[in-house]
């Protein structure tokens, strides 16, 4: 299955070579989780992050589906 991955701020350094500035398309096996996708991109899960799938907050254990858009952001602070 194919998904889109969008990485923002310091996470952009984990984009595969040849990717767009902020995003890439990934071919994954059915049943792949967000955590497994982070492993594939070599993004350490210990780094604080916000993960969204199709604009909705999701956890590392959530399974991705064909056509999903996974966005990864650093935590946002401010007031």
Protein Blocks (a to p, Z undefined) as FASTA:
>chain_A
ZZddddehjllmmpcehiafkbccddddehiafklmmmmnopafkbgcdddeehiacdfk
lccdehiacddddddedZZ
